[in-house]
Amino acid sequence: MCLKKSCLFFVFLVIVFSGFAQLNIEQQTIKKVFFDFLHYYQQNEKKFDAFELHKGTGKEDAPPYHIQWKEVERYANFLRKNVPFVGETYINNEKNDFKFYDSCYKADPLDEMPVGFDFDRWGGGQESVEYLVKWHTGKDNIYQVKIDGVKAELRIGSPLWKGSEEKDRLWSRVPFNKEKGRWVMAGNIESIDDGNQ
């Protein structure tokens, strides 16, 4: 009798924990939107990079830098018309980031590095797009999705080395919103450390 109860309890634990390890359909949809965005970005990198969102006013585009707001509007229209994986929250967050960058340029007009443009803003790193896509979509990654009403967060745990345990991973997150009945990215990929998981 005790063995039977132990077996039933073990089966129950396996079912419960396997449910946590796998993403449900809505969570899979969010992960797919992110993957689709990455592949779209990889195929259209030149279009994303064509926007001259910041410019240096010095000789040969040297500092001081400033944000080109008309170009930001062109970029926002490009996103609305061509990139179905992002929504209005994403566009508003991008504009807020540009305002912050512009304030940094005004605070330190001689800074040589244009804040916000010294890395791949969309792919989340300083590597090639191909590498970033592989990094974020790797088969050894752990994907977690937390949904809270119309907001969600995709977390990606990438192994530091082959066979890494969950604690030995670099974590990134991508915010999502549900807009007009579908999940869309609300911001770009952001690295997080262990303390912010």
QUIVENNOR-V9071 format. One record per pair of residues at least 12 apart in sequence whose C-alpha atoms are under 8 Angstrom apart, sorted by the first residue. I is the first residue (numbers start at 0). J is the second residue. D is the distance in whole Angstrom. If there is no record, write none. Layout:
i: (I	I)
j: (J	J)
d: (D	D)
This chain:
i: (22	22	26	26	26	28	29	29	29	29	29	30	30	30	32	32	32	32	33	33	34	35	36	36	37	37	38	40	41	41	41	44	50	50	50	50	51	51	52	52	52	52	52	53	53	53	53	54	54	61	62	62	62	62	63	63	63	63	63	64	64	64	64	65	65	65	66	66	66	66	71	75	78	83	84	84	84	85	85	85	86	86	86	86	86	87	88	88	88	89	89	89	89	90	92	92	93	96	97	100	100	100	120	120	121	121	122	122	123	123	123	123	134	135	135	137	139	139	140	140	140	140	141	141	141	141	141	142	142	142	143	149	149	149	150	150	150	150	151	151	151	152	152	152	152	153	153	153	153	154	154	154	154	155	155	155	156	156	156	156	157	157	169	169	169	170	170	170	170	170	171	171	171	171	172	172	172	172	173	173	173	173	173	174	174	174)
j: (143	144	144	145	146	182	144	153	175	182	183	142	144	153	84	182	183	184	84	184	136	84	82	84	122	132	132	121	128	129	132	128	70	71	73	74	67	70	66	67	68	70	71	65	66	67	113	66	67	111	108	109	110	111	104	105	108	109	110	101	104	108	113	101	104	105	97	98	100	101	94	90	90	183	182	183	184	183	184	185	176	178	183	184	185	185	176	185	186	184	185	186	187	185	185	186	186	115	115	113	114	115	187	188	187	188	187	188	187	188	189	190	157	155	157	157	157	158	155	156	157	158	154	155	156	157	165	154	155	156	155	176	177	178	174	175	176	177	174	175	176	172	173	174	175	172	173	174	175	170	171	172	173	170	171	172	168	169	170	171	169	170	190	191	192	190	191	192	193	196	188	189	190	191	188	189	190	191	185	186	187	188	189	186	187	188)
d: (7	7	6	8	8	8	8	7	8	6	8	8	8	7	6	7	7	8	7	7	7	7	8	6	7	6	7	8	6	7	8	8	7	8	8	7	7	7	6	5	7	6	6	6	4	5	8	7	7	7	6	6	7	6	7	8	5	6	7	8	6	7	7	6	6	8	7	8	8	6	7	6	8	8	8	5	6	5	5	6	8	7	6	7	7	8	7	5	8	6	4	5	8	8	7	6	7	8	8	8	6	6	7	8	6	7	8	7	7	5	6	8	7	7	7	8	7	7	7	5	5	6	8	6	5	7	8	6	5	6	7	6	5	8	8	6	5	6	6	5	6	7	6	5	6	5	5	6	8	7	6	4	7	5	5	6	5	6	4	7	5	6	8	8	7	6	6	7	8	8	7	5	4	5	6	5	6	7	8	6	6	5	6	6	7	8)
